Amino acid sequence: MLGRGIAMTREHHTHPSHVLLYEFLDQASLGAAPSAVVVGIAAAITALFPVSALTYALMIVWFVIATCMLFGMSFHNLAHWRVRPPLLRMAQRLHLVCSPEHHLRHHRDHTVRYCVINGWANYPCDRLRLWSRLERLVTATTGRTPRADDAEWQRKLNDTGIFVGTPRPAG
């Protein structure tokens, strides 16, 4: 599942509109798997502590994070919609959901604006250089440099035009 998720994400970076062609379960699995591991462990540890206002608050935080991770790609897809209903445009203006303009910056420079659910979280994360620091951690732990072979990946996708999975028909 991890490999498929990485492949779908990389495909999205080379062909942004392809993200609209995947089924909900494909997209939900991108956030659900890490959420189950990280948030699941955090919730289990929290459950070991005596019941208090703090443990209730933490459980609510874990639940909200898990829910955002589960539906994150669905929210992200809204930044790729060409026709946007008025309610969606308002939510995007309020930075509750990423707008196409905001998200386009990520597609121009894949080193910024990683937050795919909303627009507001990108500002502090980018300012704190969270993404570049996480990428250095990835490189230090795996020996691989994120996006180092993007040109090769792009060439392969252009040559084959094959989706990572079976996308639903457009339209």
C-alpha positions as CSV (number, residue, x, y, z in Angstrom):
1,M,0.0,0.0,0.0
2,L,2.8,2.4,0.8
3,G,4.4,1.9,-2.6
4,R,1.1,2.5,-4.4
5,G,0.5,5.7,-2.3
6,I,4.0,7.0,-3.2
7,A,3.4,6.2,-6.9
8,M,0.0,7.9,-6.9
9,T,1.5,11.0,-5.2
10,R,4.4,11.1,-7.7
11,E,2.0,10.7,-10.6
12,H,0.0,13.6,-9.3
13,H,3.1,15.7,-9.2
14,T,3.9,15.0,-12.8
15,H,0.2,14.9,-14.0
16,P,-1.8,16.9,-11.5
17,S,-5.2,16.3,-13.1
18,H,-4.9,12.5,-12.7
19,V,-5.7,12.8,-9.1
20,L,-9.4,13.5,-10.1
21,L,-9.6,10.1,-11.7
22,Y,-9.0,7.9,-8.7
23,E,-11.8,6.4,-6.6
24,F,-12.4,7.7,-3.0
25,L,-11.0,4.5,-1.5
26,D,-7.7,4.8,-3.4
27,Q,-7.4,8.4,-2.2
28,A,-8.6,7.7,1.4
29,S,-6.0,5.0,1.8
30,L,-3.2,7.5,1.3
31,G,-4.1,9.2,4.6
32,A,-5.7,6.3,6.4
33,A,-2.6,4.1,6.5
34,P,-0.3,6.6,8.1
35,S,-3.1,7.8,10.3
36,A,-3.8,4.3,11.6
37,V,-0.2,3.9,12.6
38,V,0.7,7.3,14.0
39,V,-2.6,8.5,15.4
40,G,-3.5,4.9,16.4
41,I,-0.4,4.6,18.5
42,A,-0.9,8.1,20.0
43,A,-4.5,7.3,20.9
44,A,-3.5,4.0,22.4
45,I,-0.9,5.7,24.6
46,T,-3.3,8.4,25.6
47,A,-5.8,5.8,26.6
48,L,-3.3,4.4,29.1
49,F,-3.5,7.6,31.1
50,P,-6.2,8.2,33.7
51,V,-9.4,9.8,32.4
52,S,-9.2,13.6,32.6
53,A,-10.0,16.7,30.6
54,L,-6.6,16.5,29.0
55,T,-7.0,12.9,27.8
56,Y,-10.5,13.7,26.4
57,A,-9.0,16.7,24.6
58,L,-6.2,14.6,23.2
59,M,-8.6,11.9,22.0
60,I,-10.6,14.6,20.2
61,V,-7.3,15.9,18.6
62,W,-6.4,12.4,17.5
63,F,-9.9,11.9,16.1
64,V,-9.8,15.2,14.1
65,I,-6.3,14.4,12.7
66,A,-7.4,10.9,11.7
67,T,-10.5,12.3,10.0
68,C,-8.5,15.0,8.2
69,M,-6.1,12.3,7.0
70,L,-8.9,10.1,5.8
71,F,-10.6,12.8,3.8
72,G,-7.4,14.8,3.0
73,M,-7.1,13.8,-0.6
74,S,-10.8,14.5,-1.2
75,F,-10.3,18.0,0.1
76,H,-7.1,18.3,-1.9
77,N,-9.0,17.3,-5.1
78,L,-11.2,20.4,-4.7
79,A,-8.1,22.5,-5.5
80,H,-8.1,20.8,-8.9
81,W,-11.8,21.3,-9.8
82,R,-12.3,23.5,-12.8
83,V,-15.9,24.4,-12.0
84,R,-16.3,25.4,-8.4
85,P,-19.7,26.0,-6.7
86,P,-20.1,29.2,-4.7
87,L,-19.8,27.5,-1.3
88,L,-16.5,25.9,-2.3
89,R,-15.2,29.2,-3.6
90,M,-16.1,30.8,-0.3
91,A,-14.4,28.0,1.7
92,Q,-11.3,28.5,-0.5
93,R,-11.3,32.2,0.1
94,L,-11.4,31.5,3.8
95,H,-8.5,29.0,3.4
96,L,-10.6,26.2,4.8
97,V,-9.9,24.3,1.6
98,C,-6.9,24.9,-0.7
99,S,-7.8,27.1,-3.7
100,P,-6.4,26.3,-7.2
101,E,-4.3,29.4,-7.0
102,H,-2.8,28.5,-3.6
103,H,-2.2,24.9,-4.6
104,L,-0.6,25.8,-8.0
105,R,2.4,27.2,-6.1
106,H,3.1,23.6,-4.9
107,H,2.9,22.3,-8.4
108,R,5.3,24.9,-9.6
109,D,7.8,24.3,-6.7
110,H,7.3,21.0,-5.0
111,T,9.3,22.2,-2.0
112,V,6.5,24.4,-0.5
113,R,2.8,24.2,0.4
114,Y,2.6,20.5,1.2
115,C,-0.6,20.8,3.3
116,V,-3.3,19.6,0.9
117,I,-6.4,20.1,3.0
118,N,-6.4,23.8,3.7
119,G,-4.4,26.9,2.8
120,W,-3.7,28.4,6.2
121,A,-1.5,25.6,7.5
122,N,1.0,26.1,4.7
123,Y,2.1,29.6,5.9
124,P,3.5,28.6,9.3
125,C,4.9,25.2,8.0
126,D,6.7,26.9,5.1
127,R,8.0,29.7,7.3
128,L,9.4,27.2,9.8
129,R,10.9,25.3,6.8
130,L,9.1,22.2,8.1
131,W,9.1,20.5,4.7
132,S,12.8,21.0,3.9
133,R,13.6,19.7,7.4
134,L,11.5,16.6,6.9
135,E,13.1,16.0,3.5
136,R,16.5,16.2,5.1
137,L,15.3,13.6,7.7
138,V,14.1,11.4,4.8
139,T,17.4,11.7,3.1
140,A,19.3,11.0,6.4
141,T,17.3,7.9,7.2
142,T,16.8,6.4,3.7
143,G,19.8,7.7,1.8
144,R,17.4,8.9,-1.0
145,T,16.8,12.5,-2.0
146,P,13.1,13.4,-2.5
147,R,12.3,14.1,-6.1
148,A,15.9,13.4,-7.3
149,D,14.6,11.3,-10.1
150,D,11.5,13.3,-11.0
151,A,12.8,13.9,-14.5
152,E,13.1,10.2,-15.1
153,W,9.7,9.6,-13.5
154,Q,8.1,12.3,-15.8
155,R,9.8,10.7,-18.8
156,K,8.4,7.3,-17.9
157,L,4.9,8.6,-17.4
158,N,5.0,10.6,-20.6
159,D,6.2,7.5,-22.5
160,T,3.6,5.1,-21.2
161,G,0.7,7.3,-20.2
162,I,-0.3,4.5,-17.8
163,F,-2.0,5.2,-14.5
164,V,-0.7,3.7,-11.3
165,G,-4.1,2.0,-10.8
166,T,-7.3,1.7,-12.7
167,P,-8.9,5.1,-12.7
168,R,-12.6,5.5,-13.1
169,P,-13.8,6.9,-16.4
170,A,-13.8,10.7,-16.6
171,G,-17.1,12.4,-17.0
